[in-house]
Amino acid sequence: MEILCDAELTVIGLGDLPAEPIIVDLRGDQSDVLSAYAVVAPTASLSGSE
C-alpha cells in the first residue's frame, strides 16, 4: 500500500493488526522532508471509540 507524504493526515483502516511485522518504508527524494512519523494501531483506537 502506498501513502503520499503530503503533510495531510491519512488514516487507513485495515481491521485487526496482523500477527507479523509491519514495515514503514520511506522511499524517494526526502531532501525536503524535515520529519515524518507513522502510528500503527488498531482502527478503533485511532477513531477514539473502543
Secondary structure, DSSP 4 states (H G I P E B T S, - for coil): -----SSS------SSPPSS-------S--TT----------HHHHHT--
